[in-house]
Amino acid sequence: MTMRIQATPPRGPDRLQSGQRTPQARSGGWLRLFQGIWPVTRAGALRDALAGFQLAAMNIPQALGYTKIAGMPVVTGFYTLLLPLLAFAVFGSSRYLVVAADSATAAILAGKLEGMAPVASARYVALASTVALLTAGFLLLARVLKLGFLADFLSQTVLIGFLTGVGFQVGIAVLGEMVGLEVHSNRTVGQLIGVIRGLPQIHLPTVLISAVVLTSVFAFSRFAPKVPGPLIAVAGAIAASAAWNFAGHGITIVGPVVGGLPHLGLPDVRWKEAAPLLGVSGSCFVMIVAQSAATARFYAGRHHQHLDESADLVGLSAANAAAALSGTFVVDGSPTQTAMVESSGGQSQLAQVATAMTVVFVLLFLTKPLQYLPRCVLGAIVFFIAVRLIDVRGLREIRRESPGEYALAVFTAAVVVLVGVEQGILLAMVLSLLRVVRHSYRPHTGVFVVSQGDAWQLVPAVPGAVTEPGLVIYRFGAALFYANASLFAEEARGLVGPAPSGVRWLVVDAEAITNVDYTAARMVQQLQKELVHGGVVLVLARVPLSLKADLDRHLLTEVIGPARFFDRLHDALAAFAELKDRPAQTASGSQSVSGGTSL
């Protein structure tokens, strides 16, 4: 889930300075344990324990809401706050990241499984646990292959659009439950139409309870954010339901909830049944890596702590494996829950361990009252979560700063709502990658000219643009490869063609051209031949070492001529100044500058 958090100075005696490693991190090795806990002090342990109890109070009602989104039995929400939290505390490195159920991955899961088994059935639970196990495998593979960088390929723009779409999709999905209607469609549009058509048959007591809970939760969030509003609403609804027999008045309740600790074991699913789940597991993997990495990086930077992203991948894998073995669904690094534990004063994974211990107590002694919980209350809490996912402020900022990216975000949200969550996350990643390709395919280019005050300025690389009579300094703002080589050649031809005074030198500012591939090298070679035929000298300035190595390998250094490479643009300008008063010569002439070097 997406949150906006204003930075504050780091606090607390147990924080690590930037670059400082825990004793475990310094010991080396592929697997480092308890990085998010050590060092431990008595005062720090007490502080983190209190923060963990507060996190449990705020998070348990939300976890129950996530089970509704995922289509899982209510008790499995508790399981996401048990072994997965402990697993990440052992294997992860982030001291703040809370790895538990999350609305985005829950929605991705439900989008696939709803058509494969009845919601909340034993078969559905087995499939959901299998998705968690496969996701754990993807995360571990990412650690082995060092694929943590994949998190960088899901842009903030499309992530905001995706989560906004999830917010609309999840919010609409629970409207029927909030007003006491049965809606049978699995599609968001169909669910909305079903609610609208059924308005005359809504159950007024259910609507009233939903409204009271929703108003209370929003009020606590707005005016007393540190008070566990959802917990108060759930506890009040359970007490009222038990006292006034809500079930006898037609209000649907959760019913008996099996207590006790989860039974451990692998999900009972054959491989041929698991194979269709690889796609949804991949989608969950992408979301987990992107969201967890972004959250962990934010808090590590904010508190000047060392972050081992490879260890976090192992921790996330272990957390999802623990979820699978305990019969629950995928877990993710949650920004909202991480913000909760920080606001409660927690400064290490001991807070999450305390949360898990609190959940153990609830599972052993407090599940019986949950049978009186009205389902519309869960629906209202889910609706509250969904509204918080819709990042109107973020969309507004994107629209103000980049209308093109705003269109991408809105399009991503629309796909999630109209097509599906799994398709939405795949589209989000594809669009993010296409943005990277687009920036390389159509890079910033221009011609350097001298403006008023003798300041250098970059103007569009259009025919007729010159740096000075006879000279063009052309800047190309990306690596040169097969997709953009034609743009480079086309603009270069246009610049040397129609200049009124006739261009004698084309100087390429190669500072941003970090490398050149085979296709682009062949195109540059052809361009060089055309320039020589037209009497134009091709010169390269500010050539990076990586590009120089590529030019040597493709024999372009020999074709262009070693003497036509300059370390600085000023050196190229000085060399041209020695020639500008002499008669124009062909590129194959013997004119020399810079100590007799052939140009």
N, C-alpha and C positions, 0 to 999 in steps of 0.2 A: 504493500500500500504506500501511497505517496504522501509525504508530509513536508511542511516548510518549517524549519527550525532555525531560529536566529542564534548565531554563535555567541557563546559566553566564554569567559576565561576558564581554563582548566582549574579543577579544584580537587581537594582531597590529598592526603599525605601518601596515598598508595599509588598515585599515577606514576608512569614511567616517562622519563624524558625522551624526546625524539631520538630514535635510533638506538635507545637502550634496550637490551634484551633481558628476558628473565633468565634465571639459572638454567632452565630447561632449554631455552633457545640457544644459549651459549654452548651447551653440551654437544650440539650438532646432531646429526642423524636424520634419517628420513622421517621418523615418527617422533614428534615431541608432544609430551602430555602436559596437561594442566597449565598451558601458557596463559589462559585467560583467568587464572586464579592466583598463581604465585606473583609476588610474595603475599603472605597472609599475616595480618596482625590481629590482636584481640579486638581492638577498636574497629578495625575494618570489617572483621567478620560479623560483629554485632550490627554495624551499620548496614551491611549487605543483607543480613538476615531480615531486618526490619523492611528493607526495600523489597525483598522477595515476597514477604507476606502481603505488602501493599499491591505488588504486581499481581499476585494471585487473586486478590479481591477485585481488581479491575479487569483481569483477563479471563477469569473463568466464565463469566456471562458471554463474553465475546467468543470464547472457544465453543460454547454451546451454539452460538449463532453460526459459526463457521461450519459446524456439522450440518446445519440446515442447508447452507449453500452447497456443501459437498454431497448432500443426500445420504449422510451416514447416521447411524444411531446416536442418540444424545451422549451416551457414555463415552463414545470414542473421542469426543471433544476433550474430556479429561485426560485421555491417554496421550494426546498430542502435547500435553504439558507435563508429562512424566519422563519416560525414558528418552525421548528426543532431546529434552533440555539437558539431561544428565550426560548424554552422549556428546553433545557439542561442548559442554563444559570440560570434558576430559580431553577431547581431540582438537578443538578449535583454538584459535589464538586471540580473537577479539574479546576484550573484556566486557563489552557492552551488548553485543548482538544477541537478540532473543530469537531463537530458532524454534518456532512452533507453528500451529495452523495459521494460514493466511488466506484472505478472501480471494486473491488472484489465482493461486494454485488450486484452491478449492473449486473455483468456478471452472477452471480448465479441466479438472477431473470430472466434475459433474457433466460437462458438455459432451464428454465421450461415453461415460458409463451409463447414463440414463437410458440409452437405447440397447444396452447389453444385459441388464438385469433389473428386477424391481428395486426401487429406491429403498435403502436401509435394510435390505434382505441379507441373509448370510452370504449369498452368492455375490451380491454387490460389495460387501465388506471384503471378501476374498479378492475380488478384482481390484479394489482400491488399494489394498495392501500390496498387491503385485505391482501396481504402478509405483508405489513408494519404493519397493525393492529394486525395480528397474531403474528408477531415478537415482537411487543410491549407487547403482552400478555405473551409470553415466557420469556421476560426480567423481567417483573414484577413478574412472578412466581419464577424466579431464585432469585429475591430479597427476596421474602417471605420465600422460602425454603433455603436461604443462599447458593446458588449454584455458587457464584462468583468464587470459586476455580476451576470450570471447565475450566477457561481460562488457567490454568497451564497445561492442558492435550493436548494442541496443541503445539507441539515442534517447536522451531525455524527452525529446519532442514526441516520438511515437510511443514511448512508455507512458507519458501523461495521457495521450490519446487512448491507448489500450486500457489503462486503469479507469479512465472516464467511461469508456464503453462497458467495462465490467460493472461499474457502479450502476449505470442505467439497466443493464441486463439483470443484475441481482436484485435491484430495487423493484423492478416490475415483476420479477418472479415471485416475490413474497406478498404482493398486493392482495392476491386472492385470500391468502391465509389471514391477513390483517383485517379483512372485512367479512370473513366467514363464508367465502365462496369456494367451490371446488372448480379448479381450472385444469383442464386435461391436456392442453397443448404444451409441447416441449419447446416451442419457438417463442421468442420474446414478443414479437408482434401479435402472435396468436394469443398469448397470455394477456396482453393488454386489451385486445378486442374482447376476450372472454370476460374480463373484469367489467369493462364498460357495458357489455350486454347484460351482465348479471346484476347491475346496480339495484334494480327494483327488488331483488331477493337478498340483499345484504342482511347480515345478522347484527342488529343494532347493539346488543351487549358486547359482542366481540369488537365491533368498531370502537365503542366507548373505551374498552380496556386498552386497545391498541393506541388510541389517541392519548390516553393518560400516560401510558408508559413512554411513548415517543416524546411527548412534551416534557416529561420529567428528565429523560436522558439528555435531551438537547439542552434543557435548562442547566443541569449539572455541568455539562460539557462547556457551556458558555460562561457561567458565573462561578462555578466551583470545580475547576477541572481536576483538582487533586482528590476530590471526593469520588468514591466508586459508584457513580450514578447507576450504571447498569446492574451492579450487584444489589443496590437498594431496591431498584425496580423489580428485579427477579424475586428477591426475598419478600417484598410486599405483595407481589402477585401470588406467590405460593401460599402465603398466610391467608390472604383473602379468599383464594380458591378453596383451601381446606375448610375455612370457617363458614363460607356461604355456599358451598357445594356448586361451584361453577359448572361442573360436568352435568349436574342435574338441570341446569338452565340452558343446555344446548351449546355450551362453550367447550370446544375440543381441548382436551388436556394431553400432556405427554404420555401419561400412563406409567406403569411400573418400569423402573430403571434398575438394571442389574448392577449391584455394587461389587466391591472387592477389586483386587488388583487384576490387571489383564493377564490372560493366559498367553504364554509365549510359544511361538511356533511359526513355521513358514506357511504362507497362504496356500490353500489347497487348490491350486490351479495348474493345469497341464501346459506344456510349452506351446502347443498349437493354439491354446486359448490365450496365452500371454502374448503371442506374436502381434496380434492387432493392437496391443497396448503400447507398443514401442513408440508410436507417434505421439500419443498424449504424454508419455514419459519424457520424450525429447522436448516437448513444449514446456513441461514443468521444469526440466533441467535448465532451459534457457532463462526462464523467469527467475528461478532460484539463484543462478549464477549472477545474473544482472542485478537483481534487487538486493541480494545479500552483500555482494561486493560493494555496491554503491553505499549501502547503509554502514557497513563496517569501516569503509574508508573515511566516511564523514566523521564518525565518532573517534576513530583513531587520530585523525588530523586535529579534531577539536580538542582532544585531551592529550595531544603530543605523546601518543603511545606507539610502540612498535606493532606492526601488523604483518603477520605471515599468511599471505593469501593462499599459499599451498596447504598450510595446516588447516585453514578455514574450509577448503574444499574437502579435506579428509573429515573434518568435523561435520560438515553438511551431509556428507555421504553416510557417516556413522549415525547421524540423527534420523535420516530417512530409513536406514536399515533397521534402527530401533523401532521406528513407527511401523514398519512392515511386520516385524516380529511380534509386536504387541497388538496387532489387529486394528490399526488405525490408518490414516491417510497421509499424503505427502505434507511435509513441513518445510518452512521457508524462513529466511531471515526477515523479520518484520520491522519496518521503520516505526510504525505506530507503537508496537509493544516495546521496542528498544527505547523509544522516547519515554514511555511510561516508567521503565526501570531507572532511567537516568533522572527523571523528575522526582522519583522516590528516593534518590540519594545513593542508589547502587553504583558501585565502581568496579565490580568484577563479576565473574560468572558464579560466585557464591550466592548472589542474589537469585539467579535462576535455579540453583540447587535448592534454595529455601522455598522457592515457588513450587518445585516438584514435591518437596516434603509436605507442603500444605495440601497439595492435590491428593497425596496418599491418604492424609487424614480425612479429606472429604469423601474419597472413594470408599473408605472403610466404615465411615460412621454417618455420612450426611446425604447419601443418595436417595434414601427412602422418601424424604419430602419432595424430591424432584417430580414424583409422579403427579403432583397437583399443579405443576406449572402449565398454564395455558399456552397452547402452541402459537397463539397470536402474539404473545409476549416475545417469543423467540423471533417471530416475523418482524416485530417492531425493532428489535435490537439489530437484526440483519439489515433492515431498512436504514437504520442509523449508520451502520457501517458503510452501506452502499452510498449514501449521501456524502459521506466524508471522502469517498473515493473519487467523486466528481470534482476535479480540480479546476473550478471556474477561474480562479485567480491565475493559475498557471497558463490556461488557455488564453486568457486575456493578454497576459504578458507576451506570449508567443505571437499572437496576432499583431500586437503593437510593434514588436521588434522584427518579426519575420513572417509576413503573410503566407509565403510559400510553405514554410514549415507548419504553420497553423492549419493549412489545407490538408497536409499529410496527417496531422494529429486527428482532425475531425474525420477524415476518411477512415483511419484506423478504428476510431470509436464506432463509426457506422458499421464497419464490417463485423465487429464484435457483437453489436446489437442485432444486426440483420442476418448474419451468417452463422457465427459461433465464436466461442472464446478461443478454442484451439486454433482455428483459422486466423483469428485476430493476432495471436502471439507470433505465429509464423509470418504473417504479413508484416508485423511490427519489425521483426528481425530483417526481413527482406528489404523493407523500405529504409531501414537504418543503413544496411550495406549499400543500397543504391545511392544514398546520399553521399557516402564516402566515394563511390565510383564516380558520381556526377562531379564532385569537386575536382577529381583528378582528370576526368574526361574533358571538362570545360574549365580549366584553371584560369586564374587571373593572369592576364597578359597586358602588356602596354609598352609604350615607348617613352624613354626618359627625355625630358626637355627642361630647359632652364626657364623658370618663371621670373616674375618681377622680384627683385631683391636677390638675384643670383641663387635662388633655391631650386633644387631639383624636384621635379614633379613628374608623376607617371600619368600619361594620357592614353586614351584608347589606341590600340594598334590597328589603325585604319590606313588605307592607302593614302599617301601624301604626308603622313606624320614623319618628321625627321628631328633628330637631336640638334643638328646643325647642318648647313649645306654639305651634302656629300656623305653624311654620317648618320646612321641609325643605331641607337642602343636599344635593343629589344629584350624585354624581360619576359620569361616564360615561367609561370609560378607552380610547376609540379614536375614530378618525375616524368620522363619521356618514355611512353610505351605504346603498344600497337593501337590503342584506342584513341589517343590524342596526338599521335605523330602527324596525322594528316592536317590537323589544325595548326600545328607548328609550321609545317611546310607551306600551307596555304597563306598564313599571315606573313611569313617571311617573303614569299614571292610578291605579295601585294605591297609590302613596304619598299622593296627595291625597284618596283616597276615604275610607278607614275610620278616619283618625286621630281619637282620642276628642275632641280639642279643636277639630277643624276646621282644616284647613290654609289659611292666608291667602296665604302666599308659597311658591312652589317656586323655589328658587335652584339653577340648574344650574352646577356647577363645570366650566367648559368648557376647562380648561387642556390636557387630552389630546385634545380634539376639534379636530384640525388643519384639517379641511375638511368640507363637507357637499355631497352631490350633489343632483341635481334631485329624485329620488324621495324622499329623506330630507327635503328642504326642503318638499315638499308635505305630508308627514306631520307635520312640526313645525307647519306652518301650520294643519292640521286640529286638532292638539293644542291650539294656542293658542286656537282658537275654543271648544273644549270647556272649557278652563280659565276663560276669560272668562265663559262661561255658568254655571259653577259658583262664580263669585266668587273665583277664585284668580289671583294675579298671577304671571306667568312672568318670572323674572329670570335674566340670564346674568352670570357673573363670571369673571374671568381669561380673557378671550376672546383667542386668538392673532390676530395680524394676518392670517394666511392665512384663518382662519375668518371674521373680520370682513369680508374682501373677498367671500367666498362669500355671507354673509348679506346684504350690500348688493346683490349681483347677483341674488339670488333674492327680493329685496324683503322679507326677513324682518326686517331692522332696522326698517323702517317698520311692519310688522305688530306686532312685539313692542313697539316704542317705544324710541327712542334713550336715554331717561332710565332705562330698565331694564337698562342695561349698566354694570357696575362693574369697575374695574381689579383690585380685591382683594376677597376674601371678607369681610374686616373692614369694608370700606365697605358691602357689602350688609347685613351684620349691624347696622351703625350705622343704616342707613336703616330697617331693619325695627324696630329698637328705638324709633324715634320714633313708630311706628304701633301697637305691640303693646298700648298702654293705651287706644287710641281705639276707637270702635265699628267693627266690621267693615264694609268697604265693598266694592262690586263693583269688578272690575278696570277698569271704565270710569269710576270716580269721579274727582273732581278733587283728592283728597288729594295733597299735595306735600311733599317733603322735599328735603334737599340744595340749599337756596337756592331753593325754590319750583318745582323741577322736577316736572312732572306724572308721576304713577305709575299 
